[in-house]
Amino acid sequence: MQTRKYIYWQDNDTRIGFFEEYPDYWTQGETREELEENLMDVYNELTGGTIPCVRRVAELQVL
């Protein structure tokens, strides 16, 4: 099983979050558990090819 880092915060009664690797694709949930379920749905769509032209964050080592 792989893990992916995600960023989340609470705004009133809603938790909002996105994957660190895919910062343009946000989702939300009323609880952290619901947020994580919704994040899994987004991740599956992002990696399954159903969303065209997915933008990602990468890291480059420079001299």
ABEGO torsion letter per residue (X at the ends): XBBBBBBBBBBEABBBBBBAABAABBBBBABAAAAAAAAAAAAAAAAAGABBGBBBBBBBBBX
